[in-house]
Amino acid sequence: MKRDVLWRGSALLLLVALSLVGTLLGIAWRRTHPARDTPKLTVTFPDVGDGDCALVRTPEGHVILLDTGSTQAAPTVIAALKLRNINTIDLLVLLSPEESSIGGVPALLSSGVHVTQIWDNAVSNTGGVRRSALEAIRRRHIPSSTASGGDTIQVGEMLFVTALWPPGSGVAERRDPLVCRINYGSTAFIFEGAATAVAERDLIGQAGKPLECTGPCSDLVLQVATHAEGSPAPELLRRAAPAVAVISCEASNVPSPAVLHRLQAAGAAVWRTDTQGTITVTANGRVSPVITADHL
């Protein structure tokens, strides 16, 4: 009888141990092999030629648009939204007053897409393109605020948008375009759009820490400012250590060999719209992120 009881007890302990091991192995497998239907963040860089535009969509369906590209690129951006059945943009970020960044604003707002709120830069540019964009925003009574370094907004459960540069006062406030960072779990994206070499230098010197991929961050995607002389700077690349650099350009105006060499020397995979078309980066936000790109 005692042997029978001992055997049953040992068998029960063995089953409990096996069950515990199986559970732990299952957790480890799910962390390193996320299910195919795991909701993912997507960041799409439409092929807008020599301009800037990035479309961010959260797993919950929230949408952020950073810049709209030029006036000529507006149909491409609007088509990208319609293709994805996007009728509402939760946050429109205008990184720069340049035509290549905000030229498409009037056409976008006339397309029927609803924009909930806008983050604007503070650059003192009163050119015609800038005036047209601001007038289109005013006509539709869209809430708009000026973003500056340190401002953060949460969109959805896991996504945070932070303005890294410029500061809220001083010469740079009215001179430099916005540089923004998006954190999603262990994946980060930095959008430097039309940042100049001067803006990069000051950003590195005064607020360089937020450029780094530290803490939960294990992979960083950098949207590169390609046509400013000296940009991206070697020090910026050293701090950010991007896994991927995305470049939007036309075949007739490609990045200089020096830019490509700096990116390659930093260990970044270079993806370009002039050779690969629209690029969509996906990330699942886990400790071991999945970063892939579809070239459409």
C-alpha positions as CSV (number, residue, x, y, z in Angstrom):
1,M,0.0,0.0,0.0
2,K,2.8,2.4,1.0
3,R,4.6,1.7,-2.3
4,D,1.4,2.4,-4.2
5,V,0.9,5.7,-2.5
6,L,4.5,6.7,-3.0
7,W,4.3,5.8,-6.7
8,R,1.1,7.8,-7.1
9,G,2.8,10.8,-5.3
10,S,5.9,10.6,-7.5
11,A,3.8,10.4,-10.6
12,L,1.8,13.4,-9.6
13,L,5.0,15.4,-8.9
14,L,6.4,14.3,-12.3
15,L,3.3,15.5,-14.1
16,V,3.4,18.9,-12.2
17,A,7.0,19.3,-13.1
18,L,6.5,18.4,-16.8
19,S,3.5,20.8,-16.9
20,L,5.6,23.6,-15.5
21,V,8.5,23.0,-17.9
22,G,6.0,22.9,-20.8
23,T,4.5,26.2,-19.7
24,L,8.0,27.9,-19.4
25,L,9.0,26.5,-22.8
26,G,5.8,27.8,-24.3
27,I,6.3,31.3,-22.9
28,A,9.9,31.3,-24.3
29,W,8.7,30.2,-27.7
30,R,6.0,32.8,-27.9
31,R,8.5,35.5,-27.0
32,T,10.9,34.6,-29.7
33,H,8.4,33.3,-32.3
34,P,5.4,35.6,-32.2
35,A,2.2,34.3,-33.7
36,R,1.5,35.2,-37.3
37,D,-1.7,37.0,-36.3
38,T,0.1,39.1,-33.6
39,P,-1.0,42.7,-34.1
40,K,1.9,44.8,-35.5
41,L,2.7,48.4,-35.9
42,T,3.2,49.4,-39.5
43,V,5.2,52.4,-40.7
44,T,4.8,53.1,-44.4
45,F,7.1,55.4,-46.4
46,P,5.2,56.2,-49.6
47,D,7.3,56.8,-52.7
48,V,6.9,60.6,-52.8
49,G,10.1,61.3,-54.6
50,D,12.3,64.0,-53.1
51,G,10.0,64.6,-50.1
52,D,9.1,63.4,-46.7
53,C,6.1,61.3,-45.6
54,A,5.6,58.5,-43.1
55,L,2.3,56.8,-42.3
56,V,2.1,55.1,-38.9
57,R,-0.7,52.7,-38.0
58,T,-1.0,51.1,-34.6
59,P,-2.4,47.6,-33.9
60,E,-5.6,49.3,-32.5
61,G,-6.1,51.2,-35.8
62,H,-4.8,54.6,-34.7
63,V,-3.1,56.6,-37.5
64,I,-0.3,59.1,-37.5
65,L,0.9,60.9,-40.6
66,L,4.3,62.7,-40.5
67,D,4.5,65.2,-43.3
68,T,2.5,64.9,-46.6
69,G,5.2,65.2,-49.3
70,S,5.0,67.8,-52.0
71,T,2.0,69.2,-53.9
72,Q,2.8,66.7,-56.7
73,A,3.0,63.8,-54.3
74,A,-0.4,64.4,-52.7
75,P,-2.2,61.9,-55.0
76,T,0.3,59.2,-54.0
77,V,-0.3,59.8,-50.3
78,I,-4.1,60.0,-50.6
79,A,-4.0,56.7,-52.6
80,A,-2.0,55.1,-49.9
81,L,-4.6,56.1,-47.3
82,K,-7.5,54.8,-49.4
83,L,-5.7,51.6,-50.1
84,R,-5.6,51.0,-46.4
85,N,-9.2,52.2,-45.8
86,I,-8.0,55.0,-43.6
87,N,-10.5,57.8,-43.2
88,T,-9.2,59.4,-40.0
89,I,-5.8,60.6,-39.1
90,D,-5.5,60.9,-35.3
91,L,-2.3,63.0,-35.4
92,L,-0.8,64.9,-38.4
93,V,2.8,66.0,-37.7
94,L,4.3,68.8,-39.8
95,L,8.0,68.4,-39.3
96,S,9.1,71.2,-41.7
97,P,7.7,74.2,-43.6
98,E,9.4,73.0,-46.8
99,E,7.3,72.4,-49.8
100,S,8.6,68.8,-50.0
101,S,7.1,68.2,-46.5
102,I,3.8,70.1,-46.4
103,G,2.9,70.9,-50.0
104,G,0.3,68.1,-49.9
105,V,-1.6,69.5,-46.9
106,P,-4.4,71.3,-48.8
107,A,-5.1,68.4,-51.1
108,L,-5.1,65.9,-48.2
109,L,-7.6,68.0,-46.2
110,S,-9.8,68.4,-49.3
111,S,-9.8,64.6,-49.9
112,G,-12.4,63.9,-47.2
113,V,-9.9,62.4,-44.7
114,H,-10.6,63.7,-41.2
115,V,-7.6,65.0,-39.2
116,T,-8.2,65.0,-35.4
117,Q,-5.2,67.2,-34.4
118,I,-2.0,68.6,-35.7
119,W,1.5,69.0,-34.3
120,D,3.2,71.9,-36.1
121,N,6.8,73.1,-36.3
122,A,7.6,76.7,-35.2
123,V,9.9,77.6,-38.1
124,S,9.4,81.3,-39.1
125,N,8.6,80.6,-42.7
126,T,5.8,82.7,-44.3
127,G,6.2,81.4,-47.9
128,G,3.2,80.7,-50.1
129,V,3.3,76.9,-49.5
130,R,3.3,77.4,-45.7
131,R,0.5,80.0,-45.9
132,S,-1.7,77.6,-48.0
133,A,-1.2,74.8,-45.6
134,L,-2.1,76.9,-42.5
135,E,-5.1,78.4,-44.3
136,A,-6.4,74.9,-45.2
137,I,-6.0,73.9,-41.5
138,R,-7.8,77.0,-40.3
139,R,-10.7,76.6,-42.7
140,R,-11.4,73.2,-41.2
141,H,-10.9,74.3,-37.6
142,I,-8.5,71.5,-36.8
143,P,-6.9,71.8,-33.4
144,S,-3.2,72.6,-33.9
145,S,-0.3,73.1,-31.4
146,T,3.3,73.8,-31.8
147,A,5.5,71.0,-30.7
148,S,9.0,71.4,-29.2
149,G,11.7,69.2,-27.6
150,G,10.4,67.1,-24.8
151,D,6.7,67.2,-25.8
152,T,5.2,63.7,-25.8
153,I,1.8,62.4,-26.9
154,Q,0.4,58.8,-26.5
155,V,-1.5,57.2,-29.3
156,G,-3.0,53.9,-28.6
157,E,-1.8,51.6,-25.8
158,M,1.9,51.2,-26.6
159,L,2.9,54.0,-28.9
160,F,4.5,57.3,-27.8
161,V,5.4,60.2,-30.1
162,T,8.1,62.5,-28.7
163,A,9.5,65.7,-30.1
164,L,13.3,65.6,-29.7
165,W,14.2,69.0,-31.3
166,P,14.1,72.0,-31.4
167,P,13.8,73.4,-27.8
168,G,10.9,75.6,-26.9
169,S,13.0,78.7,-26.8
170,G,16.0,80.3,-28.4
171,V,17.2,80.7,-32.0
172,A,16.7,77.0,-32.9
173,E,13.0,77.2,-32.1
174,R,12.2,79.4,-35.1
175,R,15.0,78.0,-37.3
176,D,15.0,74.2,-37.1
177,P,12.4,71.7,-38.3
178,L,11.0,69.1,-35.9
179,V,12.8,65.9,-35.2
180,C,10.5,63.3,-33.7
181,R,10.8,59.8,-32.2
182,I,8.2,57.1,-31.9
183,N,8.6,54.3,-29.3
184,Y,6.7,51.1,-29.7
185,G,7.8,48.5,-27.2
186,S,11.4,47.6,-28.0
187,T,11.3,49.3,-31.4
188,A,12.0,52.9,-32.1
189,F,11.7,55.2,-35.1
190,I,13.4,58.6,-35.5
191,F,12.1,61.0,-38.1
192,E,14.5,63.8,-38.9
193,G,12.9,64.8,-42.2
194,A,14.5,68.0,-43.4
195,A,16.9,68.4,-40.5
196,T,20.0,70.3,-41.5
197,A,23.6,69.6,-40.5
198,V,23.3,72.6,-38.1
199,A,20.2,71.2,-36.5
200,E,21.8,67.8,-36.1
201,R,24.9,69.3,-34.5
202,D,22.8,71.3,-31.9
203,L,20.5,68.3,-31.3
204,I,23.5,66.1,-30.6
205,G,25.2,68.7,-28.3
206,Q,22.1,69.7,-26.3
207,A,19.7,66.7,-26.4
208,G,21.7,63.8,-27.7
209,K,20.6,61.2,-25.1
210,P,17.1,60.7,-26.6
211,L,18.7,59.6,-29.9
212,E,20.1,56.5,-28.3
213,C,18.6,53.0,-28.5
214,T,18.8,52.1,-24.8
215,G,16.6,50.6,-22.2
216,P,13.8,48.5,-23.8
217,C,14.9,49.6,-27.2
218,S,16.7,46.9,-29.2
219,D,16.1,48.1,-32.8
220,L,15.9,51.6,-34.3
221,V,14.7,52.8,-37.7
222,L,16.0,56.2,-38.9
223,Q,14.3,58.3,-41.6
224,V,17.3,60.0,-43.1
225,A,17.6,63.7,-44.1
226,T,19.6,63.0,-47.2
227,H,20.3,66.2,-49.0
228,A,21.6,68.4,-46.3
229,E,25.4,68.6,-46.5
230,G,27.0,66.6,-43.8
231,S,23.8,64.9,-42.7
232,P,23.3,62.5,-41.1
233,A,26.4,63.2,-39.0
234,P,28.7,60.4,-37.9
235,E,28.1,61.3,-34.3
236,L,24.3,61.0,-34.7
237,L,24.7,57.6,-36.3
238,R,27.0,56.5,-33.5
239,R,24.5,57.5,-30.9
240,A,21.4,56.2,-32.7
241,A,23.0,53.0,-34.1
242,P,20.2,52.5,-36.5
243,A,19.4,49.0,-37.7
244,V,17.7,50.4,-40.7
245,A,17.9,53.7,-42.5
246,V,15.0,54.7,-44.8
247,I,15.7,57.3,-47.6
248,S,13.0,58.9,-49.7
249,C,14.5,60.3,-53.0
250,E,14.2,60.3,-56.8
251,A,16.5,58.4,-59.1
252,S,17.7,61.8,-60.5
253,N,18.7,63.0,-57.0
254,V,20.1,60.1,-55.1
255,P,22.1,60.4,-51.8
256,S,25.7,61.2,-52.1
257,P,28.3,58.4,-51.9
258,A,29.4,60.0,-48.6
259,V,26.0,59.6,-47.1
260,L,25.7,56.0,-48.1
261,H,29.2,55.2,-46.8
262,R,28.4,56.7,-43.4
263,L,25.2,54.7,-43.2
264,Q,26.9,51.5,-44.2
265,A,29.8,52.1,-41.8
266,A,27.3,52.6,-39.0
267,G,25.9,49.1,-39.8
268,A,22.5,50.3,-41.0
269,A,20.6,48.4,-43.8
270,V,19.7,51.1,-46.3
271,W,16.2,51.0,-47.9
272,R,15.5,53.6,-50.6
273,T,12.2,54.5,-52.3
274,D,13.9,55.3,-55.6
275,T,15.0,51.7,-56.0
276,Q,12.4,49.8,-53.9
277,G,9.3,52.0,-54.1
278,T,7.0,52.4,-51.2
279,I,8.5,50.8,-48.0
280,T,6.4,49.4,-45.2
281,V,8.2,48.5,-42.0
282,T,6.4,46.3,-39.5
283,A,7.3,45.7,-35.8
284,N,5.5,43.8,-33.1
285,G,6.9,45.7,-30.1
286,R,8.0,42.7,-28.2
287,V,11.3,42.2,-26.4
288,S,12.6,40.4,-29.5
289,P,11.0,42.6,-32.2
290,V,10.3,41.5,-35.7
291,I,11.3,44.2,-38.2
292,T,10.6,43.5,-41.8
293,A,9.9,45.6,-44.9
294,D,7.6,45.2,-47.8
295,H,8.5,47.0,-50.9
296,L,5.3,47.7,-52.8
